Amino acid sequence: MLKNNYGKTEKEIRKASGLSLSAFQDLGISPATLSEFENGKRKLNFKTLTSCLSILKVPFDSFIDLAEHHPIF
């Protein structure tokens, strides 16, 4: 498992936004890939992550702050 909170943070934001894993398929991200990221089993490259954040309407800086300074357990 990866040792960061990025996936967990993205998952909580996605769920709070009412979006399913399949909402990101237009970006070319399969539900399985996103699930693996959310569960700490896979990394996303910068472009893919920022595209996801765009759909979630979360600025990159805010996301990093949440993930690194307000971890979700």
Summary of the structure (lengths in Angstrom):
residues: 73
radius of gyration: 11.0
end to end distance: 14.4
largest distance: 30.4
contacts: 184
relative contact order: 0.24
helix: 64%
strand: 0%
